[in-house]
Amino acid sequence: MADLTGKVALVTGAARGQGRSHALALAEAGADVIALDVCADIDTAPYPLGTPDELAATAKDVEALDRRVLAIECDVRDSAGLDDAVARGVAEFGRIDILAANAGIWALGKLWEITDAQWEEMLAVNLTGAWRTVKAVVPQMIAQKSGAIVLTSSVNGFEAGAGMTHYVAAKHGVLGLMRNAAVELGEFNIRCNAVCPGIVDTKMNDWPGSYDFIAGHEGGTPQERADNAYHWSSLAGRGLLSPSSISRSVVFLASDDARDITGVALPVDGGHAVLPGSNPNPVRSL
Ligand SMILES: NC(=O)c1ccc[n+]([C@@H]2O[C@H](COP(=O)([O-])OP(=O)(O)OC[C@H]3O[C@@H](n4cnc5c(N)ncnc54)[C@H](O)[C@@H]3O)[C@@H](O)[C@H]2O)c1
C-alpha cells in the first residue's frame, strides 16, 4: 500500500459508496481526511442520496484508523460552501495534498425525453461540481507547489451508454476537465488524473429502474442486477465491482508511486473497455 503519512485528503461524496471507501483507504494509507457530502436528496436523482448519519459513520471509521477527520455537509454545486470547507480544512490540518472529486449522481432517460431540470442538475453535479471542487482546492495546492487530484469519471467517460446522455456527456466532460487541469497545473507540481470505474456495487445502481436497465427488460430484479453485471467485464469472476477496488487506484494515483503520472484516464472496470462492441438489439428493417 502506498504511504500517505502526513498527507491531507479532501474527498467528496464521502458519506457512502466509493467516496466512503476512498476516505477509508486514504486514511488507512496514512492521510487525514476532509470528508464532504451533500447529505440530502437531489430532485432529479431517482434514488436517495447519502445521509448525515452515513457521513458521521465515515468520520467515525476514519478516526478508528487513528487518523484525523473533518466531516462537512457540502453540496459540490455550491462554490461558497466548497471554499468554506477548504478554509476549515486548512485551518484544521494546515494543508491539502489530495483531492478525490468523487461526488456524483446517475439517472436514466432518453435524450429527447430528458427535461431541462434533469439535464442541468446532472451537469451541475457531475461536471460543474467537479470543476467547482477543483477550483476551490487548487489555490491551496498552488501555494504548496504540490498536489494530486483524482477525478471520478466512468467508463461512460469514453463510451456511450444507452438512455443516459446527460450522465455520459458529464463524464466525458470530466475527462476534458482532468486533461486541462493536468496541463494547467503541471507547472505547480500538481498532478490530475481520473479513475473510470465500470459497474460498482453501490446504491447508485441499486434501485428498481436500474434493475430494469441492467436486466434489459422491465421488471428487472436485484438478482438480475448481480447476474448481468458479469456481462460488463472480460475478467473471470468480475460482476459488480467492489468500491475498494476503485479506492486502490485512487490511493495509487494520489501517492508518490504515481509521481510521474498526470493526465491519465484509468479504467478500473474488469476489462469492460476492451470488450468488443455489439448491438444487442439491432433493428433489421424499419
Ligand atoms: N456505481 C457505479 O457503477 C459507478 C460507475 C462509474 C462511475 N461511478 C461514479 O462514482 C462516483 C461515486 O458514486 P457511487 O457509486 O459511490 O454512488 P453513491 O450514490 O453510493 O455515492 C455517491 C455519493 O455522492 C454524494 N453526492 C451526490 N451529489 C452530491 C453533491 N451535489 N454534493 C456532494 N455530494 C453529493 C451522495 O450523497 C452519495 O453519498 C460518482 O461520481 C459516480 O458517477 C459510479
PDBQT file of the ligand as one rigid body, heavy atoms in Angstrom, charges set to zero:
ROOT
HETATM    1  N1  LIG A 301     -21.666   2.844  -9.106  1.00  0.00    +0.000 N 
HETATM    2  C1  LIG A 301     -21.224   2.736 -10.349  1.00  0.00    +0.000 C 
HETATM    3  O1  LIG A 301     -21.491   1.743 -11.040  1.00  0.00    +0.000 OA
HETATM    4  C2  LIG A 301     -20.366   3.825 -10.934  1.00  0.00    +0.000 A 
HETATM    5  C3  LIG A 301     -19.694   3.563 -12.138  1.00  0.00    +0.000 A 
HETATM    6  C4  LIG A 301     -18.866   4.537 -12.690  1.00  0.00    +0.000 A 
HETATM    7  C5  LIG A 301     -18.719   5.753 -12.051  1.00  0.00    +0.000 A 
HETATM    8  N2  LIG A 301     -19.398   5.989 -10.882  1.00  0.00    +0.000 N 
HETATM    9  C6  LIG A 301     -19.181   7.290 -10.239  1.00  0.00    +0.000 C 
HETATM   10  O2  LIG A 301     -18.622   7.074  -8.956  1.00  0.00    +0.000 OA
HETATM   11  C7  LIG A 301     -18.926   8.184  -8.110  1.00  0.00    +0.000 C 
HETATM   12  C8  LIG A 301     -19.418   7.684  -6.770  1.00  0.00    +0.000 C 
HETATM   13  O3  LIG A 301     -20.665   7.031  -6.933  1.00  0.00    +0.000 OA
HETATM   14  P1  LIG A 301     -21.101   5.770  -6.055  1.00  0.00    +0.000 P 
HETATM   15  O4  LIG A 301     -21.139   4.606  -6.954  1.00  0.00    +0.000 OA
HETATM   16  O5  LIG A 301     -20.288   5.703  -4.825  1.00  0.00    +0.000 OA
HETATM   17  O6  LIG A 301     -22.629   6.189  -5.738  1.00  0.00    +0.000 OA
HETATM   18  P2  LIG A 301     -23.382   6.545  -4.380  1.00  0.00    +0.000 P 
HETATM   19  O7  LIG A 301     -24.692   7.094  -4.809  1.00  0.00    +0.000 OA
HETATM   20  O8  LIG A 301     -23.379   5.387  -3.451  1.00  0.00    +0.000 OA
HETATM   21  O9  LIG A 301     -22.496   7.687  -3.699  1.00  0.00    +0.000 OA
HETATM   22  C9  LIG A 301     -22.448   8.990  -4.195  1.00  0.00    +0.000 C 
HETATM   23  C10 LIG A 301     -22.283   9.948  -3.021  1.00  0.00    +0.000 C 
HETATM   24  O10 LIG A 301     -22.161  11.270  -3.561  1.00  0.00    +0.000 OA
HETATM   25  C11 LIG A 301     -22.991  12.137  -2.802  1.00  0.00    +0.000 C 
HETATM   26  N3  LIG A 301     -23.404  13.268  -3.620  1.00  0.00    +0.000 N 
HETATM   27  C12 LIG A 301     -24.263  13.260  -4.672  1.00  0.00    +0.000 A 
HETATM   28  N4  LIG A 301     -24.445  14.507  -5.121  1.00  0.00    +0.000 NA
HETATM   29  C13 LIG A 301     -23.687  15.318  -4.361  1.00  0.00    +0.000 A 
HETATM   30  C14 LIG A 301     -23.470  16.714  -4.344  1.00  0.00    +0.000 A 
HETATM   31  N5  LIG A 301     -24.114  17.530  -5.178  1.00  0.00    +0.000 N 
HETATM   32  N6  LIG A 301     -22.582  17.224  -3.454  1.00  0.00    +0.000 NA
HETATM   33  C15 LIG A 301     -21.946  16.420  -2.569  1.00  0.00    +0.000 A 
HETATM   34  N7  LIG A 301     -22.147  15.083  -2.522  1.00  0.00    +0.000 NA
HETATM   35  C16 LIG A 301     -23.012  14.537  -3.410  1.00  0.00    +0.000 A 
HETATM   36  C17 LIG A 301     -24.174  11.273  -2.383  1.00  0.00    +0.000 C 
HETATM   37  O11 LIG A 301     -24.870  11.818  -1.276  1.00  0.00    +0.000 OA
HETATM   38  C18 LIG A 301     -23.512   9.941  -2.096  1.00  0.00    +0.000 C 
HETATM   39  O12 LIG A 301     -23.104   9.839  -0.752  1.00  0.00    +0.000 OA
HETATM   40  C19 LIG A 301     -19.927   9.038  -8.895  1.00  0.00    +0.000 C 
HETATM   41  O13 LIG A 301     -19.253  10.129  -9.487  1.00  0.00    +0.000 OA
HETATM   42  C20 LIG A 301     -20.412   8.085  -9.968  1.00  0.00    +0.000 C 
HETATM   43  O14 LIG A 301     -20.890   8.759 -11.109  1.00  0.00    +0.000 OA
HETATM   44  C21 LIG A 301     -20.211   5.061 -10.322  1.00  0.00    +0.000 A 
ENDROOT
TORSDOF 0
